[in-house]
Amino acid sequence: MPAKGVVAGINDQIAKEFYAAYLYLAMAAYCDAESLPGFAHWMRMQYDEELGHALRLFDFLLERGERVQLKAIEKPPLKFGSPLEVIKATLTHEKKVTASINKLYETAVKEKDYPAQLMLQWFINEQVEEERSVGDIIAQLEMAGDSGPALLMMDRQLGSRQAEGGGE
Ligand code: FEO
């Protein structure tokens, strides 16, 4: 039986992952409207990944015979500024998710919920990877500065992103 704090925390995290998916979908729409199809594609891949994260947590609760409580998902913003600002907003959001996953892991440790700890270790690794890849894009965009050709090249590079193996 999973501990109560862990179940409540996972239910909250499911909503956070769905919000992340919604946020990246809003960013995909914004980038598309700003004539940045590569950025839009990259955001759409993020959206897919976040859905995968939410469902991974959802399935974990179901497999353990727990109740899933789906919660309201906040409305994401409509506008995100320059391409650099969009990606920076991504990193800010990922850092929030990392803090939330770490807190959930602490709860699982406190409540001695070993299966939850194992499952959450996957998320801890995933957050390291996500923050690193977004950080790399920010560094490249900062190097590009105001150069139109460099931005177009970045757009092409982001447009070539493939879905990860396992779809998450
Ligand atoms: Fe589900 Fe991007 O963290």
Residues whose N, C-alpha, C, O or C-beta is under 5 A from the ligand:
A	BS01	FEO	E17 E50 H53 V97 E130
